[in-house]
Amino acid sequence: MRRFVIALLLASAGLASCTTPQSSAIKIDDRTYKIEGPGIPGGAEAPNRRMASRICPGGYRVLESTNFKREVVEGTVTNWVIRCL
């Protein structure tokens, strides 16, 4: 029984570390995308930068950036509109 509890705790800790915040992208135009970031305390832009680098490997320019809070617990959501170079 004790081994089962230990294995269950280790598995839950491992699964919790795999759930990093992810951004999602919507194509607006030929080279223009809207990236919707997750709610992160402090409004970090790292998930948006990672998504933009995947979409535009040759580089990108941020045309518009908006920050807002949906809920206090969720954190600041950062949305970008980017254009690939």
Secondary structure as GFF3:
##gff-version 3
##sequence-region A 1 85
A	DSSP	alpha_helix	2	17	.	.	.	ID=ss1
A	DSSP	beta_strand	24	27	.	.	.	ID=ss2
A	DSSP	beta_strand	32	40	.	.	.	ID=ss3
A	DSSP	alpha_helix	46	55	.	.	.	ID=ss4
A	DSSP	beta_strand	60	69	.	.	.	ID=ss5
A	DSSP	beta_strand	76	84	.	.	.	ID=ss6
###
